[in-house]
Amino acid sequence: MASTAPRLLAAGGLALGLALGVALAPVLAQAPKAPPSEAATAMVGSWEFSNADRDKRCTITFATDAARRGMKVEFDKACPDVFPFIKEVVGWSIAEHDFLRLLDAKGAPVLEFSEVESGMYEAPKPGEGILFIQSAAAAGPAPRAAEEMAGEWDVVRGAGNPICRLTLATTPAGDQELALTVKPGCDQFVTRFAPKTWQMDRTEIVITGARGTSWRFTEGDTPTTWQRVPEGPEPFLLVKR
């Protein structure tokens, strides 16, 4: 009989442990998860995902909901075409020292971004150069395509009437320059400059004259009104017709 006592005690202990496990399971299942970190919460929402020149870009959206690995991340429909490796990404995380990681199905980082300034993260990617995740405020206006800017424009000096009309074409006229036509009857201010070519330099229209000097214009209050920079004592505008 003495030899059966330890077995009875062991069996009783096992039964008690199982009973306690069953009883505590609902409580453990309902235990609150640790809240996301402050750094993770700050990333919630949509950001621009781009290369350095921003001629390849799409939208990435972060959430703090659980994903297959890390937290939930979504890309817009254009992303896989612009950046094929995006198909590997199933989640994201904020690591030590606030490194932002995009994770694959095994939890390994596809990309690891470091914060270079408020609202801007960068990561190197072989074959792609430096990639960026930026807030709208950090990214600023998106580069404009030459095809979008082509057409007829009035040159307006001060608050008066147009002093010249230009046609910006998409016909190549050099390495990066495009053809430009000056309509007859322009003011001497324009004819002395003698516009010859134009191009888009990220977010600016650049018109180059016969002597190699240039006028630069940046978008104003509307997409059809562009202000010369730097500003002079009076406004000097390009206004699309």
C-alpha positions in Angstrom: 0.0 0.0 0.0 2.9 2.4 0.8 4.1 2.2 -2.8 0.7 3.3 -4.2 0.5 6.5 -2.1 3.1 8.5 -4.2 1.2 7.5 -7.4 -2.1 8.6 -5.9 -0.6 11.9 -4.8 1.0 12.4 -8.3 -2.3 11.6 -10.0 -4.2 14.0 -7.7 -1.7 16.7 -8.4 -2.0 16.2 -12.1 -5.8 16.3 -11.9 -5.6 19.5 -9.8 -3.2 21.1 -12.3 -5.5 20.3 -15.2 -8.5 21.6 -13.4 -6.8 24.8 -12.5 -5.6 25.2 -16.1 -9.1 24.7 -17.5 -10.5 27.2 -14.9 -7.8 29.8 -15.6 -7.9 29.5 -19.4 -10.7 32.1 -20.0 -9.0 34.5 -17.6 -5.7 34.2 -19.4 -7.4 34.5 -22.8 -9.0 37.7 -21.7 -5.8 39.2 -20.2 -5.2 42.6 -21.8 -2.3 42.9 -24.4 0.5 45.3 -23.8 -0.4 48.6 -25.5 1.7 49.7 -28.6 4.6 51.8 -27.8 4.5 55.6 -28.3 6.8 55.3 -31.3 4.5 52.7 -32.9 1.4 54.8 -32.3 3.1 57.8 -33.9 3.4 55.8 -37.2 -0.3 55.0 -37.5 -1.7 56.3 -40.7 -0.6 56.7 -44.4 2.9 57.8 -45.5 4.7 58.2 -48.8 7.0 55.4 -49.8 9.5 56.5 -52.4 13.0 56.4 -53.9 15.3 59.4 -53.5 14.2 61.2 -56.6 10.5 60.5 -55.8 9.9 59.5 -59.4 8.9 56.1 -58.0 6.4 56.4 -55.1 3.3 54.9 -53.6 1.5 54.9 -50.2 2.2 52.7 -47.2 -0.3 52.6 -44.3 0.6 51.5 -40.7 -1.7 50.1 -38.1 -1.0 48.6 -34.6 -3.3 45.6 -35.1 -1.5 42.3 -34.9 -0.4 40.8 -38.2 1.3 37.4 -39.2 4.5 39.1 -38.1 4.6 42.2 -36.1 1.8 44.7 -36.8 -0.4 45.3 -39.8 0.9 47.2 -42.8 -0.8 47.9 -46.2 0.4 49.2 -49.5 -1.7 50.8 -52.2 -2.3 48.9 -55.4 0.5 50.7 -57.3 3.3 49.6 -54.8 4.0 46.1 -56.0 4.5 47.3 -59.6 6.8 50.2 -58.5 8.7 48.1 -55.9 8.3 44.4 -56.6 10.0 43.4 -53.3 7.0 44.8 -51.4 5.2 41.5 -52.0 7.5 40.0 -49.3 6.3 42.3 -46.6 3.6 40.9 -44.2 4.1 43.2 -41.2 6.2 45.9 -39.4 7.7 46.6 -36.1 9.6 49.3 -34.2 12.9 47.8 -32.9 15.4 49.1 -30.4 16.5 52.7 -31.0 13.3 53.2 -33.0 14.4 51.3 -36.1 11.4 50.8 -38.3 11.4 47.3 -39.8 9.3 45.9 -42.6 9.1 42.2 -42.0 8.7 39.1 -44.2 6.8 35.9 -43.4 9.6 34.6 -41.2 9.9 37.8 -39.2 13.2 38.9 -40.9 13.5 42.5 -42.0 13.0 43.2 -45.7 14.0 46.8 -45.0 15.3 48.5 -41.8 14.7 52.3 -41.7 16.3 54.8 -39.4 14.8 58.1 -38.6 16.8 60.9 -40.2 14.5 63.8 -39.2 11.1 64.2 -37.8 8.6 62.5 -40.1 11.3 61.0 -42.4 12.9 57.5 -42.4 15.5 56.1 -44.8 16.9 52.7 -45.7 19.4 51.4 -48.2 18.2 48.8 -50.7 20.5 47.1 -53.2 19.4 47.9 -56.7 17.1 50.7 -55.5 19.5 53.1 -53.7 18.1 54.9 -50.7 14.4 54.4 -50.0 12.3 56.8 -47.9 9.1 56.7 -45.8 7.9 60.2 -45.3 5.0 62.0 -43.8 3.1 64.4 -46.2 4.7 67.4 -44.3 8.2 66.0 -44.6 7.8 65.0 -48.3 6.5 68.3 -49.5 4.9 68.7 -53.0 5.3 65.7 -55.3 7.5 66.2 -58.4 5.4 67.2 -61.5 5.8 65.4 -64.8 6.8 67.4 -67.9 3.7 66.0 -69.7 1.5 67.6 -67.1 3.2 71.0 -67.4 3.3 71.1 -71.2 1.1 73.6 -73.0 0.6 77.3 -73.4 1.7 79.7 -70.6 1.5 83.5 -70.2 4.4 85.3 -68.6 2.9 88.0 -66.3 5.0 90.6 -64.7 3.7 92.5 -61.7 -0.1 92.9 -61.4 -0.6 93.8 -65.1 -1.5 91.9 -68.2 0.6 89.1 -69.8 3.8 90.3 -71.5 4.6 87.2 -73.4 3.2 83.8 -74.3 5.3 80.6 -74.3 4.5 77.1 -75.5 6.2 74.4 -73.5 6.5 71.2 -75.6 7.6 67.7 -74.7 10.0 67.4 -77.7 13.6 66.7 -76.5 16.0 69.7 -77.1 19.1 68.5 -75.3 20.2 66.1 -72.6 17.3 66.8 -70.2 15.9 70.0 -71.9 12.7 70.2 -73.8 11.6 72.5 -76.6 10.1 75.9 -76.0 8.4 78.3 -78.5 8.1 82.1 -77.9 5.1 83.7 -79.5 5.5 87.0 -81.4 5.0 90.3 -79.7 6.7 89.6 -76.4 8.0 92.3 -74.1 11.7 93.2 -74.3 12.1 91.9 -70.7 11.5 88.4 -72.2 13.2 88.8 -75.6 16.4 89.9 -73.9 16.4 86.8 -71.9 15.6 84.8 -75.1 14.0 81.6 -73.7 15.3 78.5 -75.5 14.5 75.3 -73.5 12.7 74.2 -70.4 12.6 71.2 -68.0 11.1 70.0 -64.7 13.6 70.0 -61.8 11.6 68.0 -59.2 9.0 70.6 -58.2 10.2 73.5 -60.3 9.8 74.7 -63.9 13.2 75.8 -65.2 13.4 77.9 -68.3 16.9 78.4 -69.8 17.8 81.4 -72.0 20.1 81.8 -74.9 23.0 82.9 -72.7 22.7 79.9 -70.4 21.0 81.7 -67.5 17.7 80.4 -66.2 14.4 81.4 -64.6 13.0 79.1 -61.9 9.3 78.9 -61.0 7.6 77.1 -58.2 3.9 76.2 -57.9 1.8 79.0 -56.3 -1.7 78.9 -54.8 -3.1 77.0 -57.8 -1.6 74.4 -60.1 -1.9 76.8 -63.1 0.0 79.7 -61.4 3.7 79.5 -60.8 5.9 82.1 -59.1 9.4 82.9 -60.1 12.0 82.2 -57.3 13.7 83.9 -55.7 11.0 86.5 -55.5 11.8 90.0 -56.7 10.3 93.4 -55.7 7.3 92.6 -58.0 5.6 89.3 -58.8 6.8 87.5 -61.9 4.5 84.6 -62.9 3.8 81.8 -65.3 0.1 81.3 -65.8 -1.2 78.3 -67.7 -3.9 79.0 -70.3 
